[in-house]
Every structure is written in C-alpha cells, then in structure tokens.
Amino acid sequence: MLQTPEQRISSLNLALPKISKPAGNLLGFKVDRGLVYVSGQLPLEDGVVKYTGRAGDAVSQEMAYEAAKLAALNVISQLSLATDGNLSRIQELVKVSGFVACTPEFTNIPAVVNGASDLFVEVFGESGAHARFAVGVAALPRGVPVEVEVIARLRD
C-alpha cells in the first residue's frame, strides 16, 4: 500500500509547522479553479524565524538548503489547510518559485532551492515533480535567506 503524504512526513521525522497569520493584507493560500496558489513561505518554525542572513555570507549553502526545506514544509502546511488536512487531495505540484537572498558572488542558487524541491518529491512522490525557477535577490522579508511559493493542482 502506498504511503500518504502525511505518512511520508512522519517517516521523515518531520512535523508540519503551525501557520501564523500572514504579515500583511494577504492570504496564505488561494484556491481558484482547482489550483492552490500558496503565498511565499519563509523558513519559520511555528511562526518564528529559524534562519537569517544571506547565502555566500553568514549562511552556508548547506544551511540555506535546510532553510529552503523548512520554507517548503511551511508550504506543505498551507497545502494541508487548503485540503482540510488531506494532502492526498493534491494531484500535483505545478510550479515552485524559489528566492534566495545572497551575495552577488553566490551563484549556486539552484542548489539551495533544491532543498524545497527535494522535500516536495519526498513527500508527494512523482506528484511532487514540478516546473521551477530559482533566483537570487538582495534581501527577503525578516532577513531570511529563502522564500518559496507554490502552485498546486487539486484532485477533482
């Protein structure tokens, strides 16, 4: 029997973070015509920033990878809210957008965003495979090194 996404999360010794209210006049996610648009998620642990700084400076590539993984876990928490706690309702991840706060010399941006992509595939299997972009930026909200947003398709 295939594992559910929730069982995979548990088998990875992970837990979905508690979601805090977005800081601003926006929603954590929006469902429209069978697609779930998840707003940019930060590497927060139950609403508290866990990582700060820029890749290539105070944050190593490995640490930024872990920050991307945590941001992705927050995305999955939003998807869980959007599916009333049943992540099996996610048919597929369509698009992942990854932003990495980094120094101008740091160019291994895709390797950082792999932290999110790798977790999505671990949790959702083939349904977690997605199109993606990864871009370096000068700064991100709250001084975090990574922000991840997702578009997912719901099952009919």
Secondary structure, 3 states (H helix, E strand, C coil): CCCCHHHHHHHCCCCCCCCCCCCCCCCCEEEECCEEEEEEECCEECCEECCCCCECCCECHHHHHHHHHHHHHHHHHHHHHHCCCCHHHEEEEEEEEEEEEECCCCCCHHHHHHHHHHHHHHHHHHHHCCEEEEEEECCCHHHCCEEEEEEEEECC
